[in-house]
Amino acid sequence: MTRQAKDNLACKPAKSEVAVPQITTVDLVKIERKSG
């Protein structure tokens, strides 16, 4: 991996962007189970 690519990854919160949809879907499932 080049130094520029590392800098680009450091600037972008890649992990958080990937984690957010997973967390929201899990929360939605929990909410559905509680309401259901």
ROKOL-264880 format. One record per residue: residue number from 1; residue in three letters; z negated, x, y negated of N, C-alpha, C, O in turn. Coordinates in nm, 2 decimals, padded with zeros to 4 digits. Atoms other than C-alpha are relative to their C-alpha. Layout:
   num   residuo     n.pz     n.px     n.py    ca.pz    ca.px    ca.py     c.pz     c.px     c.py     o.pz     o.px     o.py
   NUM       ALA        Z        X        Y        Z        X        Y        Z        X        Y        Z        X        Y
...
//
This chain:
   num   residuo     n.pz     n.px     n.py    ca.pz    ca.px    ca.py     c.pz     c.px     c.py     o.pz     o.px     o.py
     1       MET    00.00    00.09    00.12    00.00    00.00    00.00    00.00    00.09   -00.12   -00.07    00.19   -00.13
     2       THR   -00.01   -00.09    00.12    00.09    00.14   -00.34   -00.12   -00.03   -00.09   -00.19   -00.13   -00.08
     3       ARG    00.11    00.02    00.09   -00.15    00.18   -00.62    00.02   -00.12   -00.09   -00.08   -00.19   -00.12
     4       GLN   -00.03    00.12    00.09    00.02   -00.09   -00.83   -00.04   -00.13    00.08   -00.09   -00.22    00.02
     5       ALA    00.03    00.12   -00.08   -00.01   -00.34   -00.54   -00.15   -00.02    00.01   -00.20   -00.13    00.00
     6       LYS    00.15    00.01    00.00   -00.39   -00.26   -00.52   -00.05   -00.06   -00.13   -00.14   -00.14   -00.13
     7       ASP    00.05    00.05    00.13   -00.43   -00.32   -00.89    00.04   -00.15   -00.01   -00.05   -00.23   -00.06
     8       ASN   -00.04    00.15    00.01   -00.24   -00.66   -00.86   -00.10   -00.08    00.09   -00.14   -00.19    00.04
     9       LEU    00.09    00.07   -00.09   -00.47   -00.76   -00.57   -00.14   -00.01   -00.07   -00.21   -00.11   -00.06
    10       ALA    00.13    00.00    00.06   -00.78   -00.66   -00.77    00.00   -00.10   -00.12   -00.11   -00.16   -00.14
    11       CYS    00.00    00.09    00.12   -00.67   -00.87   -01.07    00.00   -00.15    00.05   -00.05   -00.23   -00.01
    12       LYS   -00.01    00.14   -00.05   -00.60   -01.18   -00.85   -00.12   -00.02    00.09   -00.14    00.05    00.19
    13       PRO    00.11    00.04   -00.10   -00.90   -01.35   -00.68    00.06   -00.06    00.12    00.04   -00.18    00.15
    14       ALA   -00.07    00.05   -00.11   -00.71   -01.38   -00.36   -00.09   -00.07    00.10   -00.07   -00.18    00.15
    15       LYS    00.09    00.06   -00.10   -01.01   -01.44   -00.14   -00.05   -00.13   -00.04   -00.06   -00.23    00.04
    16       SER    00.06    00.13    00.05   -01.16   -01.71   -00.36    00.11   -00.11    00.00    00.08   -00.22    00.03
    17       GLU   -00.11    00.10    00.00   -00.82   -01.88   -00.39    00.02   -00.06    00.14    00.05   -00.18    00.16
    18       VAL   -00.01    00.05   -00.14   -00.80   -01.90   -00.01   -00.12   -00.08    00.05   -00.11   -00.17    00.12
    19       ALA    00.12    00.06   -00.04   -01.16   -02.00    00.03   -00.02   -00.14   -00.06   -00.08   -00.23    00.01
    20       VAL    00.03    00.13    00.07   -01.16   -02.29   -00.22    00.06   -00.12    00.08   -00.01   -00.22    00.10
    21       PRO   -00.05    00.12   -00.08   -00.92   -02.53   -00.02   -00.07   -00.02    00.13   -00.09   -00.13    00.17
    22       GLN    00.07    00.02   -00.13   -01.11   -02.46    00.30   -00.14   -00.06   -00.03   -00.18   -00.15    00.05
    23       ILE    00.14    00.06    00.04   -01.45   -02.54    00.13    00.02   -00.14   -00.04   -00.06   -00.23    00.00
    24       THR   -00.02    00.13    00.04   -01.31   -02.85   -00.03    00.03   -00.10    00.11   -00.02   -00.21    00.12
    25       THR   -00.03    00.09   -00.11   -01.17   -02.99    00.29   -00.12   -00.02    00.09   -00.14   -00.13    00.14
    26       VAL    00.13    00.01   -00.07   -01.50   -02.92    00.47   -00.09   -00.10   -00.07   -00.15   -00.18    00.00
    27       ASP    00.09    00.09    00.07   -01.69   -03.10    00.20    00.05   -00.14    00.01   -00.03   -00.23    00.02
    28       LEU   -00.06    00.13   -00.01   -01.45   -03.39    00.21   -00.03   -00.06    00.14   -00.06   -00.18    00.15
    29       VAL    00.03    00.05   -00.14   -01.51   -03.42    00.59   -00.14   -00.04    00.01   -00.18   -00.14    00.07
    30       LYS    00.14    00.03    00.00   -01.88   -03.41    00.54   -00.03   -00.13   -00.08   -00.11   -00.22   -00.03
    31       ILE    00.02    00.12    00.08   -01.86   -03.68    00.27    00.05   -00.12    00.08   -00.01   -00.23    00.08
    32       GLU   -00.06    00.11   -00.07   -01.64   -03.90    00.49   -00.10   -00.04    00.12   -00.11   -00.15    00.15
    33       ARG    00.09    00.02   -00.11   -01.89   -03.86    00.78   -00.13   -00.08   -00.05   -00.18   -00.17    00.01
    34       LYS    00.12    00.07    00.06   -02.18   -03.96    00.55    00.03   -00.14   -00.04   -00.05   -00.23   -00.01
    35       SER   -00.04    00.13    00.05   -02.00   -04.26    00.40    00.03   -00.09    00.12    00.01   -00.21    00.12
    36       GLY   -00.04    00.07   -00.11   -01.87   -04.36    00.74   -00.11   -00.03    00.09   -00.09   -00.09    00.20
//
